[in-house]
Amino acid sequence: MTSHADAKKNAPPAAETPDMRERGGLIDGKPQMLDKRLFMQLLAFGGCANPAAPAEALRKSGIEGVLYADINDPRGIALLTFSEDETHFATAVRALLNEKPFGDYALKPEYSMFGRTYTIGYEPKLEDHLIHRSRRVALDPETEWAVWYPLRRKGEFNKLPREEQRPILGEHGTIGKAYGLAGLASDIRLACHGMDKNDNDFVIGLHGKRLAPLSKLVERMRKTVQTSSYMEKMGPFFTGRIVWRSNADA
């Protein structure tokens, strides 16, 4: 007969309560913790000959966002919206897109992207990184071009110890920082685990004053260990010119 002590000893460990907080860099020796994030969605459409009409609809709606003209489709556009509240996309944005003129356009589901801001644990200004930085990049009046794409890493990367992952991720960060300091590109990085219909892991949005540096940045990243050895899939790529953005100071 199994004693009460033996049963307790052999029982599986109690399940830990999941921690939804994002972790940032240390302050006074303690990590910053915050259960807040920004959700961002990109939706592309065809059949729009004049972007002025959807831009006016967006202006009247009061919804924050960015409207892009698709460089690869003369009748194509894409809309980026963002909010801390995920229901915003299933309510206010959904309602706008079912009214004219958006309701008359053809959705291009292959370019649909949805993700959330996240941290890697070293960010010095946690709340700014999670809530404000990506919004600033999207609404920067100095930028004119954007390249958006999803990606999925190979499972082998997730099996690597963190001490091996760190320099691989650091290589990407160093390249991106160099382009940022030179004023050539700024990036938006979103996690989309479980929210992407194609099971992608991340969504990337590159923004800049000119298109060529964004292309060069993607080309440069192809040579990194992460992309060349641990990337399973990238794309499809949406490339667009900004034709409208909401007021960054609103």
N, C-alpha and C positions, 0 to 999 in steps of 0.2 A: 504494500500500500504506500502510495506517495504521500509524504508528509506535507503539511502546509508550507513548511520552510523550503522543501525541495521544489514544490510547485512554484513558489515565488521566485526561487533561484533560477529555474528553467524557463520562466515566462519571458516572452519577447520584450525588448525595451519599449517603454512608453513612447508613443508618437510625439514628436516635438511640434509645437505650434508654428506653422510657417510664418516667417518674418517677411512682410511685404515692403519693408523699408529699403531704400537705396543707400549705399554706403559711399561716403566721400573720404577725402584726406583727413589726416589727424589735426586736431586743434587742442592744444594743451595735453597732448598725449592720448586723446580720445578721438575715435572716428566720428565724423559727422553722419547722422542718420536722418532720413526724411522719406516719408511715405507720400510723395507727390511726384507727378511726371506730366509731360506734355504729350498728347496724342496728335499725330499728323497723318493726313490722308491725301493722296494724289489720285485723281480720277481724270482720265483722258476721254475726249469725245471727237467724233468726226462729223462733218456736215455743217461746220460753222465758217461761212465765208467772211464774216465781219465780226471780229472780236469785240468791237465797241458795244454791241448789244448785250452780251453776257457781262461785260465789265460794268455797264450801267445797272444791270440787275443786281450785281454784287454790291455796288455802291449803295443802292437803295435798301438792300437787305441788312446792312450793318454787320455782316459776317466777315470776320477777319480772314484774309487769304491772299493768294497770288494767282494771277491768270497768266498762262504761258501760251504763246503761239508755237505750234509744232513745226519744227524746221523740216521734218520729213513728210509732212502732209499739209498741203496748202489750204485745206479746209479743216485742219485739226487744231484742237486746243487742249489744255489740261488745267485743272483747278486744284490748287493746294489749299487745304483748310487745316486749322489746328485749334485745340482746346484742351484744358485740363480735364474736362468732363467728357467721357467717352459717349454719353448719350447724345451729345451735341450733334454727332454725325448721323445718328438714326432719327433725329427730330428736325432741328433747324436746317441742317445741310440737306437732308433728304427732302424736306418740303420744298426748298429752293430748287433743287434739281428736277423736281416733278412739275414745276411751273415753267411757263415760257420765259426766256427762250431755250433754257437748258433741256426742257422736256421734249423739244423738237430735234435734239442732236442724238447721234448714235453713240452709245457708250462703247469704248474699246476696253473690254475687261482684261486683256492681256497686260495693260499698263496700270491696272489698279494696284495701289500700294498703300499699306496702313501699318503704322508702327508707333512705338512709344520711346521716349528718351530713357536712357539708362546710364549707369556708371560702371567703371572698372575698379573703383575703390581708391583712387588717388586724386580725385578732383578737389582743388583747393577751395572752390566756392560752389558748394553742392547745390544750393537752391538756384543759383544763377545758371549752372550747367543744366539742370533738369527742366527748368521752366522758361528761362529768358533767352539763353544763348541761341537755340535753334530758331526761335522766333525772330531774333535780331538778324540772323543770317538770311532768313527767307525774305524779310522786309527791308533789307539794306538798300537804300536808294541808289547806292553807287554800283550795284550789280545789275547786269542786263541778261545774263545767260545762266541756264541751269541744265544739269545732266542728272537724271534720277534713274536708279536701278536697284533691284533686289539681288541678294546673293545668299548662297548656302554653302557652308563649309563641309568638308568631309568629316565623317564621324571620327576619324583618326585624330583630328586636332583636339577634340574634346577629351580624348583619352590621355593626352600629354599632361605631365605634371605641370603645375602652375609655373614653376621655375623655368620650364622649357617654353611655355606659352608666352611668358613675359617678353623675352627679346624678340620673338616673332611679331608680336603685336607692337612692340616698341619701334620696329623698323618702319611699319606703316605710319605710326605716329610722328616719327622724325621727318619723313617725307612730307606728310600733310602739313606739319608745322612750318617747314621751309617754304612751301607754297603760300601759306597764310601770311608769314612775315614779309614775303615779297609782294603781297597784295594781289596775288594771281588767282587764288581760290580759297573759298571757305567751305567747310563741309558740315552737313547735318547727318548724324548717325542715329538710326533708330533700330530697336529690336522689334521683331515681328513674330516671334515664336508663337505658334498656335493661332495667329490672326491672319496668316497668309494662306490663300487657297492652294498655292503651290508648295507649301511647307518650306518656305525660305526662312532664314534666320535673321537677316538684317536688311534694312533699306538705307541706301546712301543717296544723299542729295548734294551735288557739288554746285556752287554758285560762284560767279565771277564776272568781271567787267567784259572779258572777251572769251570766246569759245575755245580758241586754240589751247590756252593753258589748261583748261579742264580736260581736253583730249590728251594732252601731254601727261597730265597727272594720272589718268587711267592707264596710259601706256607705261608709265614709270612703275605703277603699282603691280603690273603684270610680272615684273621681274623679281618681286619680293618672294621670300620663302612662303609666306602665307598664301599668296595667290597662285604661285607656280606649283606648290606641293600639296596644299591643303584646301584648295577651293574646288568644290564640286560643280558649282553653276553660278553664272552671273547673267543678269539681264532678264527680260528685254530692257533695252535702254530707251528712255524718253529724253529727247533733247529739245529744249524750247527757249524762246526769247521772251522775257517778261514784258507784258503789254499792260498790266494793271497790278497794283498792290494796294492793300488797305493802308491806312495811315499808321506808321510805326509808332507814333506818339499817342495814339488813341487809347 
